[in-house]
Amino acid sequence: MFPHNLLAIFPDKTLPETFWMYVEDMEWCWLARKAGYKVAFVPEGRVLHYGGGSAHSDKTRKMMDKNFKQFFKLYYGNLYSKVLLLLIKILFLSQWRQYIFKNVRK
């Protein structure tokens, strides 16, 4: 959620539509922070989709991956985006490794 006057920082005073789904909120927060606004994460926050929600399929996963890569490349450049994506993969794999080993020991 954000105040209506935040739209003034965006071109044409509307939210950018660079990403159709899964990364658009990251871009909005990135641009708001660049403009001097504070961005906060509220882990207790919940969203309820009436009538459905985002599908979790291979197609969805591919779109998420593509959009994350595009976001990092757009805002961090080619080299840093590759480094960040590699670090994210390592983090993801290490979390799975901990989960697997934790369950194997039981």
C-alpha positions as a printed NumPy array, in Angstrom:
array([[  0.   ,   0.   ,   0.   ],
       [  1.202,   3.486,  -0.725],
       [ -0.146,   7.021,  -0.735],
       [ -1.686,   8.308,  -3.947],
       [  0.855,  11.14 ,  -4.193],
       [  3.588,   8.535,  -4.74 ],
       [  2.335,   8.217,  -8.311],
       [  3.914,  11.609,  -9.004],
       [  7.383,   9.974,  -9.133],
       [  6.411,   7.686, -12.019],
       [  6.305,   8.686, -15.689],
       [  2.802,   9.805, -16.694],
       [  1.919,   9.606, -12.979],
       [  0.977,   5.938, -13.357],
       [  2.593,   2.727, -12.137],
       [  5.176,   1.362, -14.578],
       [  4.1  ,  -1.722, -16.487],
       [  7.567,  -3.08 , -17.224],
       [  6.584,  -6.383, -15.634],
       [  3.168,  -7.908, -15.983],
       [  3.38 , -10.176, -12.979],
       [  5.59 , -11.328, -10.075],
       [  8.175,  -8.543, -10.069],
       [  6.111,  -5.383, -10.548],
       [  5.918,  -4.724,  -6.801],
       [  9.712,  -4.974,  -6.517],
       [ 10.083,  -2.402,  -9.274],
       [  7.592,  -0.008,  -7.658],
       [  9.41 ,  -0.284,  -4.328],
       [ 12.789,   0.14 ,  -6.027],
       [ 11.667,   3.337,  -7.765],
       [  9.941,   4.702,  -4.647],
       [ 13.081,   4.124,  -2.585],
       [ 15.201,   5.811,  -5.262],
       [ 12.864,   8.803,  -4.997],
       [ 13.505,   9.042,  -1.243],
       [ 10.504,   7.164,   0.142],
       [ 10.921,   4.576,   2.857],
       [  9.887,   1.064,   1.948],
       [  8.899,  -1.386,   4.665],
       [  8.211,  -5.091,   4.724],
       [  5.428,  -6.306,   6.994],
       [  5.75 , -10.092,   7.344],
       [  2.401, -10.358,   9.117],
       [  0.604,  -8.883,   6.086],
       [ -1.728, -11.185,   4.166],
       [ -3.453, -10.911,   0.811],
       [ -6.643, -12.77 ,   0.05 ],
       [ -7.442, -13.412,  -3.61 ],
       [-11.173, -13.657,  -4.146],
       [-12.072, -15.934,  -7.016],
       [ -8.639, -17.492,  -7.32 ],
       [ -5.11 , -16.256,  -7.407],
       [ -1.818, -16.823,  -9.111],
       [ -1.311, -20.281, -10.527],
       [  1.721, -22.293,  -9.471],
       [  2.813, -24.153, -12.574],
       [  5.926, -24.61 , -14.69 ],
       [  4.745, -21.734, -16.896],
       [  4.411, -19.494, -13.825],
       [  7.847, -20.484, -12.526],
       [  9.41 , -19.688, -15.906],
       [  7.713, -16.285, -15.984],
       [  8.947, -15.535, -12.459],
       [ 12.502, -16.537, -13.358],
       [ 12.421, -14.479, -16.561],
       [ 11.086, -11.414, -14.758],
       [ 13.624, -11.664, -11.911],
       [ 16.457, -11.891, -14.443],
       [ 15.045,  -8.936, -16.372],
       [ 14.628,  -6.876, -13.165],
       [ 18.2  ,  -7.502, -12.001],
       [ 19.628,  -6.81 , -15.454],
       [ 17.58 ,  -3.595, -15.786],
       [ 18.492,  -2.155, -12.379],
       [ 21.894,  -3.739, -11.617],
       [ 23.456,  -4.215, -15.047],
       [ 24.571,  -7.393, -16.765],
       [ 27.536,  -8.371, -14.571],
       [ 25.96 ,  -7.636, -11.181],
       [ 22.714,  -9.308, -12.229],
       [ 24.586, -12.528, -13.004],
       [ 26.377, -12.39 ,  -9.651],
       [ 23.116, -11.705,  -7.761],
       [ 21.27 , -14.511,  -9.53 ],
       [ 24.12 , -16.911,  -8.751],
       [ 24.025, -15.913,  -5.075],
       [ 20.246, -16.39 ,  -4.995],
       [ 20.63 , -19.883,  -6.483],
       [ 23.284, -20.754,  -3.905],
       [ 21.042, -19.479,  -1.113],
       [ 18.082, -21.44 ,  -2.467],
       [ 20.143, -24.623,  -2.754],
       [ 21.601, -24.188,   0.735],
       [ 18.1  , -23.834,   2.193],
       [ 17.004, -27.024,   0.458],
       [ 20.167, -28.755,   1.631],
       [ 19.426, -27.807,   5.239],
       [ 15.843, -29.038,   4.861],
       [ 16.923, -32.359,   3.339],
       [ 19.637, -33.038,   5.922],
       [ 17.372, -31.981,   8.762],
       [ 14.753, -34.523,   7.666],
       [ 17.29 , -37.285,   6.943],
       [ 18.641, -37.126,  10.511],
       [ 15.196, -37.701,  12.037]])
